[in-house]
Amino acid sequence: MRGREAWGSFDTVYFGGGTPSLLAPENLARIFRALKANFQCDIEEATLEADPETITREKAEAWLVAGFNRVSLGAQSFNDAELKAAGRMHRRADISAAVEALRAAGFPNLTLDLIAGLPHQTAESWRDSVESLVRLNPEHISIYMMEIDEGSRLGREAIAGGARYSAGELPSDDAMADFYERGCEWLADAGFEHYEISNWAQAGLQSRHNLKYWRREPYLGLGAGAHSFDGRRRWANAHEPAGYVASIERGELPTEQEQVVTDKQALEEEIFLGLRQLSGIDLGRLTGGLDAGLLTRIDEMRVDGLVIVEGDRMRLAPERLAVSNEVFVGLMEAVGA
């Protein structure tokens, strides 16, 4: 961590990586005050991650007083069978109740998420989830593709080809891609701007904080397991809270991993993160420029309809967003080859 002057002024803050809404509101307020006391802050967007079952109007009002103006609500699905299979504690009714409490408290900016590919999910239940979410009229929506976590019992069972823990009820990859594509269509029809592969927003309400990641702007992570980037270096804090606290108490930085980003890695990141944005990337501004191998691969992908190149601007073809990893892998293989 560098001195406060080296970082300049912070204009966004994001409390996440777990369920910070479980913390007592007064503790969240203390953390917020500590940030303002120790760093130059002109916070315009302050987001708190929250699970629906943890929200009450009283807590929401306290969050506003503390300085939060945006809540990221982990909805994931509006189908109780899917939520149960995913191990979530909340149910469909809790999501609506949470949004009602947040709006009643005065929150002006809400973001809700859904997961495409949950166990038991069908075309009908997926459409119901998307339509139910839209009816709640959040300012921002995220749709994530189901990822198998080998550390979870569902993930281990799915990898082993078993059927326990609803692993046998996971939709196929083709079905999951279809859910995503239908979701893109329905959200466009509802007036949401698709600005990043997994994110949609009402006009002018994109996540300012997350845009920093995709644009490779510096960010500082505080807390156990938090990651940081200063434009040239990336580092991660100790993952275990006890180890993190012990380092702080010894007056030591809690850094567990550190990496200086090479020009090749910077180029890979600019391509991978930049193409996640639907506006694409400016090829003329890429680190180190474009060598012959990368130019050839880009042209091959253009001919195959995977990317669209207009002047110096390249973006993913809209109909290929669901298989974006194919494009990313192909381009990464060409960098420095």
C-alpha positions in Angstrom: 0.0 0.0 0.0 1.4 3.4 -0.8 0.8 6.7 0.9 -2.6 8.5 0.5 -1.1 11.2 -1.6 0.2 8.7 -4.2 -3.3 7.4 -4.8 -5.0 10.8 -5.4 -8.7 11.0 -4.6 -11.1 8.1 -4.5 -14.5 8.6 -6.0 -16.0 5.1 -5.7 -16.1 2.5 -3.0 -17.4 -1.1 -3.1 -18.1 -3.2 0.1 -18.3 -6.8 -1.1 -16.6 -10.1 -1.3 -18.9 -11.9 1.1 -22.0 -10.5 2.8 -21.1 -7.2 4.4 -24.8 -6.5 5.0 -24.5 -9.0 7.9 -22.3 -6.5 9.7 -24.1 -4.2 12.2 -24.8 -0.8 10.5 -22.7 1.0 13.0 -19.7 -1.0 12.1 -20.2 -0.3 8.4 -20.4 3.4 9.3 -17.2 3.1 11.3 -15.4 1.6 8.4 -16.7 4.3 6.1 -15.5 7.0 8.5 -12.1 5.4 8.7 -11.8 5.5 4.9 -12.6 9.2 4.8 -10.2 9.9 7.6 -7.3 8.1 6.0 -7.7 8.7 2.3 -8.6 11.6 0.0 -12.3 10.8 -0.8 -14.9 12.5 -2.9 -17.2 9.5 -3.1 -19.8 9.7 -5.8 -20.8 6.0 -5.9 -20.7 3.8 -2.7 -22.0 0.3 -3.2 -22.9 -2.3 -0.5 -23.4 -6.0 -1.4 -26.4 -7.5 0.4 -28.3 -10.7 0.5 -32.1 -10.3 0.4 -32.8 -12.1 3.7 -30.4 -9.7 5.5 -32.3 -6.5 4.6 -34.7 -4.5 6.7 -35.9 -0.9 6.2 -34.1 0.1 9.5 -30.8 -1.2 8.3 -31.3 0.3 4.8 -31.9 3.7 6.4 -28.7 3.4 8.5 -26.7 2.4 5.4 -27.9 5.7 3.7 -26.8 7.7 6.7 -23.4 5.9 6.7 -22.8 7.1 3.1 -23.9 4.3 0.8 -26.0 5.3 -2.2 -26.1 2.0 -4.1 -27.0 -1.6 -3.1 -26.0 -4.7 -5.0 -28.7 -7.3 -4.3 -27.8 -11.0 -4.8 -31.2 -12.2 -6.3 -29.8 -15.0 -8.5 -33.2 -16.5 -9.3 -36.9 -15.9 -8.7 -37.6 -19.6 -8.5 -37.6 -21.2 -5.1 -36.5 -24.6 -6.3 -33.5 -23.1 -8.0 -32.6 -21.0 -5.0 -32.8 -24.0 -2.7 -30.6 -26.1 -5.0 -28.0 -23.3 -5.2 -27.8 -23.3 -1.4 -29.3 -19.8 -1.1 -31.0 -18.8 2.1 -33.6 -16.4 0.6 -36.6 -17.1 -1.5 -38.6 -15.3 -4.2 -40.7 -13.3 -1.7 -37.6 -12.1 0.1 -36.3 -10.4 -3.0 -39.4 -8.3 -3.5 -39.5 -7.5 0.2 -35.8 -6.4 0.2 -36.4 -4.1 -2.8 -39.4 -2.6 -1.1 -37.5 -1.9 2.1 -34.6 -0.3 0.2 -36.9 1.9 -1.9 -38.9 2.9 1.2 -35.6 3.9 2.9 -34.8 6.1 -0.1 -32.1 4.2 -2.0 -31.8 5.7 -5.5 -29.7 3.1 -7.1 -30.2 -0.7 -7.0 -28.5 -3.5 -8.9 -29.8 -7.1 -9.0 -28.3 -10.2 -10.5 -29.4 -13.4 -12.0 -27.5 -16.6 -12.7 -28.1 -18.5 -16.0 -27.6 -22.3 -15.7 -28.8 -23.0 -12.1 -30.0 -26.6 -11.3 -33.6 -27.1 -12.2 -33.6 -24.0 -14.4 -35.9 -24.3 -17.5 -36.7 -21.9 -20.4 -39.9 -21.1 -18.6 -38.4 -20.4 -15.2 -35.6 -18.4 -16.7 -38.1 -16.1 -18.5 -40.1 -15.7 -15.3 -36.9 -14.7 -13.4 -35.9 -12.1 -16.0 -39.4 -10.7 -16.2 -39.8 -10.6 -12.4 -36.5 -8.8 -12.1 -37.5 -6.2 -14.7 -40.8 -5.5 -12.9 -38.8 -4.4 -9.9 -37.2 -1.7 -12.1 -33.6 -1.7 -10.8 -31.2 0.8 -12.2 -28.7 -1.9 -13.0 -28.8 -5.7 -13.8 -26.1 -8.4 -14.0 -26.5 -11.8 -15.5 -23.8 -14.3 -14.8 -23.3 -17.8 -16.3 -23.3 -20.6 -13.9 -19.7 -21.7 -13.0 -18.9 -25.0 -11.4 -16.9 -24.4 -8.2 -14.9 -27.5 -7.5 -14.7 -26.5 -3.8 -18.5 -26.9 -3.4 -20.3 -30.2 -3.0 -22.4 -29.4 -6.1 -19.3 -28.7 -8.1 -17.5 -31.8 -6.9 -20.6 -33.9 -7.7 -21.0 -32.3 -11.2 -17.3 -32.8 -12.0 -17.6 -36.5 -10.9 -20.6 -36.9 -13.2 -22.9 -37.7 -10.3 -26.5 -36.7 -9.6 -26.5 -35.8 -5.9 -27.1 -32.2 -4.7 -29.1 -31.4 -7.9 -25.9 -31.9 -10.0 -28.0 -34.0 -12.4 -30.4 -31.1 -12.9 -27.9 -28.6 -14.3 -28.9 -27.3 -17.7 -26.7 -28.1 -20.7 -24.1 -25.6 -21.9 -26.3 -25.0 -25.0 -29.3 -24.3 -22.8 -27.3 -22.0 -20.6 -26.1 -20.1 -23.6 -29.6 -19.9 -24.9 -30.8 -18.5 -21.5 -28.2 -15.8 -21.7 -29.1 -14.8 -25.3 -32.8 -14.7 -24.5 -32.0 -12.5 -21.5 -30.1 -10.1 -23.7 -33.1 -9.8 -26.0 -35.6 -9.3 -23.1 -33.5 -6.7 -21.3 -33.0 -4.7 -24.6 -36.7 -4.8 -25.1 -37.1 -3.4 -21.5 -34.9 -0.5 -22.3 -31.7 -1.5 -20.5 -28.3 -0.7 -22.1 -26.0 -3.7 -22.5 -22.6 -2.2 -21.8 -20.5 -5.1 -20.6 -20.9 -8.9 -21.2 -22.6 -9.5 -17.9 -24.0 -6.1 -17.2 -26.9 -3.8 -18.2 -28.0 -0.4 -16.9 -30.6 2.3 -17.3 -29.2 5.3 -19.2 -26.2 6.8 -17.4 -26.3 4.4 -14.5 -23.4 2.0 -15.4 -21.4 0.8 -12.4 -18.7 3.4 -12.1 -16.6 1.3 -9.8 -16.6 -1.9 -12.0 -15.8 0.2 -15.1 -12.4 0.9 -13.4 -11.5 -2.8 -13.5 -12.4 -3.2 -17.2 -10.5 0.0 -18.1 -7.5 -1.1 -16.1 -7.6 2.0 -13.9 -5.9 1.8 -10.4 -7.8 0.5 -7.4 -7.0 -0.2 -3.8 -8.3 -3.2 -2.0 -8.6 -3.2 1.8 -9.3 -6.3 3.9 -8.5 -10.0 3.9 -8.2 -11.4 0.4 -8.6 -8.0 -1.3 -6.7 -7.3 -4.5 -5.1 -4.0 -5.7 -3.7 -2.5 -8.9 -1.6 0.7 -9.3 -1.3 0.6 -13.1 1.9 -1.5 -13.1 1.7 -3.8 -10.1 -1.0 -6.2 -8.9 -1.0 -7.5 -5.3 -3.3 -9.5 -3.0 -3.7 -9.3 0.8 -3.5 -12.4 3.0 -6.6 -14.5 2.3 -7.2 -15.7 5.9 -8.6 -13.0 8.2 -6.5 -14.1 11.1 -3.3 -13.7 9.1 -4.4 -10.4 7.7 -5.1 -9.0 11.2 -1.8 -10.4 12.6 0.2 -8.6 9.9 -1.6 -5.3 10.7 -1.0 -5.7 14.4 2.8 -6.2 13.7 2.8 -3.0 11.6 3.4 -5.0 8.4 1.7 -4.8 5.1 -0.6 -7.9 4.7 0.5 -8.6 1.1 0.4 -12.3 0.2 1.1 -12.1 -3.5 2.6 -9.4 -5.7 3.3 -9.3 -9.4 4.8 -6.7 -11.8 2.7 -6.7 -14.9 4.8 -7.1 -18.0 4.0 -5.4 -21.3 2.8 -8.7 -22.7 0.5 -9.2 -19.7 -0.7 -5.6 -20.0 -1.6 -6.2 -23.7 -3.5 -9.4 -22.8 -5.4 -7.6 -20.1 -6.2 -4.7 -22.4 -7.7 -7.1 -24.9 -9.5 -9.4 -22.5 -10.9 -6.7 -20.2 -11.5 -4.2 -23.0 -13.5 -6.7 -25.1 -15.8 -7.4 -22.2 -17.2 -3.9 -22.8 -19.6 -3.8 -25.7 -18.0 -0.6 -27.0 -14.9 -2.6 -27.6 -11.3 -1.5 -27.7 -9.2 1.0 -29.6 -6.6 -1.1 -31.4 -4.4 1.9 -32.0 -3.9 2.4 -28.2 -3.0 -1.1 -27.2 0.3 -1.5 -25.2 3.1 -2.2 -27.6 0.9 -2.0 -30.6 -0.1 -4.9 -32.9 2.3 -7.4 -34.3 1.7 -9.4 -37.5 0.5 -12.5 -35.7 -2.1 -10.7 -33.7 -3.3 -8.8 -36.7 -3.7 -12.0 -38.6 -5.7 -13.6 -35.8 -8.0 -10.5 -35.6 -8.6 -10.6 -39.3 -9.4 -14.4 -39.1 -11.9 -13.8 -36.4 -13.4 -10.9 -38.3 -14.0 -13.1 -41.3 -15.4 -15.8 -39.0 -17.9 -13.3 -37.6 -16.5 -13.5 -34.1 -15.5 -9.8 -33.9 -16.4 -6.6 -35.7 -13.7 -4.2 -36.7 -14.6 -0.7 -37.7 -11.6 1.5 -38.3 -9.3 1.2 -35.2 -12.2 -0.1 -33.1 -12.8 -3.8 -32.4 -15.7 -5.3 -30.5 -17.3 -8.7 -30.0 -20.0 -9.6 -32.5 -23.3 -9.2 -30.6 -24.4 -12.8 -31.5 -21.2 -14.3 -30.2 -21.3 -12.8 -26.6 -22.3 -16.2 -25.1 -19.1 -17.8 -26.5 -16.8 -14.8 -25.8 -14.2 -17.1 -24.2 -13.5 -18.6 -27.6 -12.5 -15.2 -28.8 -10.5 -14.4 -25.7 -8.5 -17.6 -25.8 -7.8 -17.2 -29.6 -6.5 -13.7 -29.1 -4.4 -14.6 -26.1 -2.7 -17.3 -28.0 -1.7 -14.8 -30.7 -0.2 -12.2 -28.3 3.6 -12.4 -28.6 3.4 -15.7 -30.5 
